[in-house]
Amino acid sequence: MRILISIRPYFGHLHPHVPLASALVRRGHSVLFATAASFCPAVREAGFECRAAGLHPRDPLPAEHEGLPYARDYGVYAVKTKCHDLLELATAEPPDVIVRDPTDVGAVVAAEILGVPCLTLGFSEYIPPSSWDILLASGLDQVRACWEVAGDPGWERMHPSGYFNLVPRPFRQGSVPIPGEFPLRPVCQQTLEPPRPVAWLGQLPAQPTVHLTLGTAYNFHTQLMASLADWLSQLPISVICTAGPESDLADLAVIAERQNAYVTDYTPLELILPHCDAVVTAGGFNTVMAALQYGLPLLVLPLGADQPRNAERVATLGAGLSMAAADADQGAVVNAIHDLLVQPSYRVVASRLQEHIANMPGPDAAAAHLEGLCQRR
């Protein structure tokens, strides 16, 4: 099979696709990612082929499209550009199936035009039709009209061939039915090949270890990161701070000089988390799921996007604590970390969620599902 994986240009959108893409490669299939040109190097660094398609939200828009609601994410120009570029790619490398991230809606129209199956890989909470009414309005049908494709005013064709759902059932908030749902285990894997071991991870002292990260989309909150690192590294614990790829570590230079602090721009989570006892994070879906995959309690300080929802679920389920970033001071953070490390209830709940995640179908099951879909065609 030839699988085209269409994603928007963020690490948080790339990483959820890596386990499935890796399983497909292992099974002898051809996998090609399509995303904004400026993000293709990150995909290639993860070990996959990539072609430029669509815009990065930082790219300039034509003047008539600037300032429109959601223009850089779901505007007609941005979606039409992605669809056009995918069709150009398909001319040279026709796919048997398209897998898309749930916010990459240009791929839906491209698949309709090409007549190939299109499956959504759903990380974070399912986006219902009522939300697309707000985000897209009639925009997607305007794009369809450019290629004389019939409209879909009821949003019935958003997931035409199924929906891989990475959200564990206990972690979900709503009960909106999802068409063609296939549960899929979130797996902490960020590259095609296993990452190289990191020497200092094997030399951590015999004391609790906490991982601190604000992820890859909100790591520009450098002052918050520096404050958290400062407060944590004053405790009798080891602190692993990952600031995010291409980050400027200058604000953490003083912290890095402390014997119990380990500061880096990026180290794969699958290397770090087996050594940890708790995680402090902004609450991106991938980081939260990775922590729970290892049964680790969390302190979540949400900064945007889906993070408030993830923080609420962590706290409600009892797998950790949530704190508004504006309320984070040294006393509050120190007390929260003390509770996570001392109170066993958080680790018990996190371990239960770990077991639930482990029992979900894995990437090979999803790959087999795609194979069956193509065979039936």
C-alpha positions as CSV (number, residue, x, y, z in Angstrom):
1,M,0.0,0.0,0.0
2,R,0.9,3.6,-0.5
3,I,-0.2,5.7,2.5
4,L,-0.3,9.4,2.5
5,I,-0.3,11.0,6.0
6,S,-1.5,14.6,5.9
7,I,-0.8,16.7,9.0
8,R,-0.6,20.3,10.1
9,P,2.9,21.5,10.8
10,Y,3.3,20.9,14.5
11,F,5.2,18.3,16.6
12,G,2.0,17.7,18.5
13,H,0.4,16.6,15.3
14,L,3.4,14.6,14.0
15,H,4.1,12.5,17.0
16,P,0.7,10.8,17.3
17,H,1.1,9.5,13.8
18,V,4.6,8.0,14.3
19,P,3.6,4.7,15.9
20,L,1.1,3.9,13.1
21,A,3.4,5.1,10.4
22,S,6.2,2.9,11.9
23,A,3.9,-0.1,12.0
24,L,3.0,0.4,8.3
25,V,6.7,0.7,7.4
26,R,7.5,-2.5,9.3
27,R,4.8,-4.3,7.4
28,G,6.3,-3.3,4.1
29,H,4.1,-0.4,3.1
30,S,5.2,3.0,1.6
31,V,4.5,5.9,3.9
32,L,4.7,9.6,2.8
33,F,3.9,12.6,5.0
34,A,2.6,15.8,3.6
35,T,2.8,19.1,5.5
36,A,4.1,22.6,5.3
37,A,7.5,23.0,3.7
38,S,9.1,24.5,6.8
39,F,8.1,21.5,8.9
40,C,9.2,18.8,6.5
41,P,12.7,18.7,8.0
42,A,11.2,17.7,11.4
43,V,9.3,14.8,9.7
44,R,12.4,13.6,8.0
45,E,14.3,13.8,11.3
46,A,11.7,11.5,12.7
47,G,12.7,9.0,9.9
48,F,10.0,9.4,7.3
49,E,9.7,10.8,3.7
50,C,7.9,14.1,3.5
51,R,6.6,16.4,0.7
52,A,5.6,20.0,1.0
53,A,1.9,20.6,1.0
54,G,-0.1,23.5,2.5
55,L,0.8,26.5,4.5
56,H,2.3,27.0,7.9
57,P,0.1,29.3,10.1
58,R,3.0,31.7,10.2
59,D,3.1,32.0,6.4
60,P,1.6,35.2,5.0
61,L,-1.9,35.2,3.5
62,P,-3.3,37.3,0.6
63,A,-4.6,40.6,1.9
64,E,-8.2,39.7,1.4
65,H,-7.9,36.7,3.6
66,E,-5.9,38.3,6.5
67,G,-7.9,39.0,9.6
68,L,-10.7,36.6,8.9
69,P,-11.7,34.3,11.8
70,Y,-9.5,31.2,11.9
71,A,-8.1,32.2,8.5
72,R,-4.6,30.7,9.1
73,D,-6.0,27.4,10.4
74,Y,-9.3,26.8,8.6
75,G,-9.8,29.6,6.2
76,V,-10.8,28.9,2.6
77,Y,-7.4,30.0,1.2
78,A,-5.4,27.8,3.7
79,V,-7.7,24.7,3.2
80,K,-7.8,25.2,-0.6
81,T,-4.0,25.5,-0.8
82,K,-3.6,22.2,1.2
83,C,-6.1,20.4,-1.0
84,H,-4.4,21.7,-4.2
85,D,-1.0,20.6,-3.0
86,L,-2.2,17.2,-2.0
87,L,-3.7,16.7,-5.5
88,E,-0.4,17.7,-7.1
89,L,1.4,15.2,-5.0
90,A,-1.1,12.4,-5.9
91,T,-0.4,13.0,-9.6
92,A,3.2,11.8,-9.1
93,E,2.7,9.5,-6.1
94,P,-1.0,8.3,-6.0
95,P,-2.0,7.0,-2.6
96,D,-4.1,4.0,-1.8
97,V,-5.4,5.6,1.4
98,I,-5.0,9.0,3.2
99,V,-4.6,9.3,6.9
100,R,-5.1,12.8,8.3
101,D,-4.9,14.6,11.6
102,P,-8.3,15.7,12.8
103,T,-7.6,19.4,12.0
104,D,-6.2,18.9,8.5
105,V,-9.5,19.3,6.6
106,G,-8.0,19.9,3.2
107,A,-7.2,16.2,3.1
108,V,-10.9,15.3,3.3
109,V,-11.6,17.1,0.0
110,A,-8.5,15.8,-1.7
111,A,-9.5,12.2,-0.8
112,E,-13.0,12.8,-2.2
113,I,-11.6,14.1,-5.5
114,L,-9.1,11.2,-5.7
115,G,-11.7,8.6,-4.7
116,V,-9.5,7.0,-2.0
117,P,-10.3,6.2,1.6
118,C,-9.6,8.9,4.2
119,L,-9.2,8.0,7.8
120,T,-8.8,10.4,10.7
121,L,-6.3,9.8,13.4
122,G,-8.0,11.5,16.4
123,F,-5.7,12.8,19.1
124,S,-7.3,14.8,21.9
125,E,-11.1,15.2,22.3
126,Y,-13.3,14.5,19.2
127,I,-14.3,17.6,17.4
128,P,-18.1,17.4,16.8
129,P,-20.1,19.0,13.9
130,S,-21.2,21.8,16.1
131,S,-17.6,22.9,16.5
132,W,-16.9,22.7,12.8
133,D,-19.9,25.0,12.2
134,I,-18.0,27.6,14.2
135,L,-14.5,26.9,12.9
136,L,-15.3,26.4,9.2
137,A,-18.9,27.6,8.6
138,S,-19.4,27.0,4.8
139,G,-15.7,27.2,4.1
140,L,-15.1,23.5,3.4
141,D,-18.0,23.4,0.9
142,Q,-16.6,26.5,-0.8
143,V,-13.3,24.5,-1.3
144,R,-15.3,21.5,-2.6
145,A,-17.1,23.8,-5.1
146,C,-13.7,24.7,-6.6
147,W,-13.4,21.1,-7.8
148,E,-17.2,20.7,-8.4
149,V,-17.6,18.3,-5.5
150,A,-21.0,18.1,-3.8
151,G,-21.3,19.9,-0.5
152,D,-21.7,18.4,3.0
153,P,-23.7,20.8,5.1
154,G,-24.4,18.2,7.8
155,W,-20.7,17.3,8.2
156,E,-21.5,13.7,7.4
157,R,-18.3,13.2,5.3
158,M,-15.7,14.5,7.7
159,H,-14.5,10.9,8.6
160,P,-15.6,9.0,5.5
161,S,-13.6,5.8,6.1
162,G,-13.3,5.8,9.9
163,Y,-11.8,7.4,12.9
164,F,-8.8,6.1,14.9
165,N,-9.4,7.3,18.4
166,L,-6.3,7.7,20.6
167,V,-8.3,9.0,23.6
168,P,-8.8,6.3,26.3
169,R,-12.4,6.0,27.2
170,P,-12.0,7.0,30.9
171,F,-10.3,10.2,29.6
172,R,-13.1,11.3,27.4
173,Q,-15.5,14.1,28.4
174,G,-18.5,13.7,26.0
175,S,-20.5,10.8,24.6
176,V,-21.0,12.1,21.0
177,P,-21.1,9.1,18.7
178,I,-18.0,9.0,16.4
179,P,-18.6,7.5,12.9
180,G,-16.4,4.5,12.2
181,E,-14.6,4.7,15.5
182,F,-11.6,2.3,16.0
183,P,-9.9,2.6,19.4
184,L,-6.1,3.0,19.1
185,R,-3.6,2.9,21.9
186,P,-1.5,6.1,22.3
187,V,2.1,5.0,22.1
188,C,5.1,7.0,23.3
189,Q,7.2,6.9,20.2
190,Q,8.6,9.9,18.4
191,T,10.9,8.5,15.7
192,L,10.8,5.6,13.3
193,E,14.0,4.1,14.8
194,P,14.6,3.7,18.5
195,P,16.4,6.8,19.9
196,R,20.0,6.6,20.9
197,P,20.5,6.1,24.7
198,V,21.4,9.2,26.7
199,A,24.3,8.5,29.1
200,W,23.2,10.9,31.9
201,L,19.8,9.2,32.2
202,G,21.6,6.1,33.5
203,Q,23.5,8.1,36.1
204,L,20.6,9.7,38.0
205,P,20.9,9.6,41.8
206,A,18.7,7.4,44.0
207,Q,16.0,10.1,44.6
208,P,12.7,11.0,43.1
209,T,12.9,12.4,39.5
210,V,10.4,14.9,38.0
211,H,10.2,15.7,34.3
212,L,9.4,19.3,33.4
213,T,8.1,20.3,29.9
214,L,5.9,22.9,28.4
215,G,5.7,20.9,25.1
216,T,6.5,22.2,21.7
217,A,3.7,24.7,21.0
218,Y,3.7,26.7,24.2
219,N,7.3,26.5,25.1
220,F,7.7,30.3,24.3
221,H,6.5,30.8,27.9
222,T,10.1,30.9,28.9
223,Q,9.7,32.8,32.1
224,L,7.2,30.3,33.4
225,M,9.6,27.5,32.4
226,A,12.5,29.1,34.2
227,S,10.5,29.7,37.4
228,L,9.2,26.2,37.5
229,A,12.7,24.8,36.9
230,D,14.1,27.1,39.6
231,W,11.5,26.0,42.2
232,L,11.7,22.3,41.4
233,S,15.5,22.2,41.4
234,Q,15.6,23.6,45.0
235,L,13.9,20.4,46.2
236,P,15.7,17.1,47.1
237,I,14.8,15.6,43.8
238,S,16.3,15.3,40.3
239,V,14.7,17.6,37.6
240,I,14.8,16.9,33.9
241,C,13.9,20.0,31.9
242,T,13.2,19.7,28.2
243,A,12.6,23.2,26.7
244,G,11.5,22.0,23.2
245,P,13.3,21.6,19.9
246,E,15.2,24.7,18.7
247,S,14.7,26.4,22.1
248,D,17.1,29.1,23.4
249,L,18.3,27.6,26.7
250,A,19.8,30.9,28.0
251,D,17.0,31.4,30.5
252,L,17.8,28.0,32.0
253,A,21.5,28.4,32.1
254,V,21.6,29.0,35.9
255,I,19.4,26.0,36.5
256,A,21.6,23.8,34.4
257,E,24.5,24.5,36.7
258,R,22.7,22.8,39.6
259,Q,23.8,19.2,40.3
260,N,20.3,17.9,40.4
261,A,19.0,19.6,37.2
262,Y,19.4,18.2,33.7
263,V,18.5,20.8,31.0
264,T,18.2,20.1,27.3
265,D,16.2,21.3,24.3
266,Y,14.9,17.9,23.4
267,T,15.2,14.3,24.6
268,P,12.6,11.7,23.5
269,L,10.0,11.0,26.1
270,E,10.4,7.3,25.8
271,L,13.9,7.7,27.1
272,I,13.0,10.1,29.9
273,L,9.8,8.8,31.4
274,P,11.0,5.3,32.6
275,H,13.3,7.2,35.0
276,C,10.6,9.5,36.4
277,D,8.2,9.6,39.3
278,A,6.0,12.5,38.2
279,V,5.6,15.0,35.3
280,V,5.0,18.7,35.3
281,T,3.6,19.9,32.0
282,A,1.4,22.4,30.2
283,G,-0.9,19.5,29.4
284,G,-0.6,18.8,25.7
285,F,-2.3,15.5,24.8
286,N,0.8,13.7,23.8
287,T,2.7,14.5,27.0
288,V,-0.3,13.6,29.2
289,M,-0.8,10.3,27.4
290,A,2.9,9.5,27.5
291,A,3.0,10.1,31.3
292,L,-0.1,7.9,31.8
293,Q,1.4,5.2,29.6
294,Y,4.2,4.9,32.2
295,G,1.7,5.3,35.1
296,L,3.1,8.7,36.2
297,P,1.0,11.3,38.1
298,L,1.0,14.8,36.7
299,L,0.9,18.4,37.7
300,V,-0.7,20.3,34.7
301,L,-0.5,24.0,34.2
302,P,-2.6,24.6,31.0
303,L,-1.7,27.4,28.6
304,G,-4.0,27.0,25.7
305,A,-5.5,24.7,23.0
306,D,-6.7,21.4,24.4
307,Q,-4.6,21.8,27.6
308,P,-7.4,23.1,29.9
309,R,-9.6,20.1,29.0
310,N,-6.7,17.6,29.5
311,A,-5.9,19.3,32.9
312,E,-9.5,19.0,34.0
313,R,-9.6,15.3,33.1
314,V,-6.3,14.6,34.9
315,A,-7.6,16.3,38.1
316,T,-11.1,14.9,37.9
317,L,-9.9,11.3,37.4
318,G,-7.4,11.7,40.3
319,A,-4.3,11.0,38.2
320,G,-2.8,14.3,39.2
321,L,-3.3,18.0,40.0
322,S,-4.3,21.0,37.9
323,M,-3.2,24.6,38.5
324,A,-3.7,27.8,36.6
325,A,-0.4,29.1,35.3
326,A,-1.3,32.5,36.7
327,D,-1.7,31.0,40.2
328,A,1.6,29.1,40.1
329,D,4.0,30.3,42.8
330,Q,6.8,28.5,44.5
331,G,4.7,27.5,47.5
332,A,1.8,26.1,45.4
333,V,4.1,24.2,43.1
334,V,6.3,22.7,45.8
335,N,3.2,21.6,47.7
336,A,1.7,20.0,44.6
337,I,4.9,18.1,43.8
338,H,5.1,16.9,47.5
339,D,1.6,15.6,47.2
340,L,2.2,13.8,43.9
341,L,5.3,12.1,45.2
342,V,4.0,11.3,48.7
343,Q,0.3,10.6,48.3
344,P,-0.2,7.1,46.8
345,S,-3.7,7.7,45.4
346,Y,-2.3,9.7,42.4
347,R,0.0,6.9,41.4
348,V,-2.7,4.3,41.9
349,V,-5.1,6.1,39.5
350,A,-2.3,6.7,37.0
351,S,-1.5,3.0,37.1
352,R,-5.1,2.1,36.4
353,L,-5.1,4.3,33.4
354,Q,-1.8,2.8,32.3
355,E,-3.4,-0.6,32.4
356,H,-6.4,0.6,30.4
357,I,-4.1,2.2,27.7
358,A,-2.1,-1.0,27.5
359,N,-5.2,-3.0,26.7
360,M,-6.2,-0.8,23.8
361,P,-5.5,-2.1,20.2
362,G,-2.0,-1.1,19.1
363,P,-0.6,0.3,15.9
364,D,-0.3,-3.1,14.2
365,A,-4.0,-3.6,14.7
366,A,-4.6,-0.2,13.1
367,A,-2.2,-1.1,10.2
368,A,-4.1,-4.3,9.7
369,H,-7.4,-2.4,9.6
370,L,-6.0,-0.2,6.8
371,E,-4.8,-3.2,4.9
372,G,-8.3,-4.8,5.1
373,L,-9.9,-1.5,4.0
374,C,-7.7,-1.4,0.9
375,Q,-8.3,-5.1,0.1
376,R,-12.0,-4.6,0.3
377,R,-11.7,-1.9,-2.3
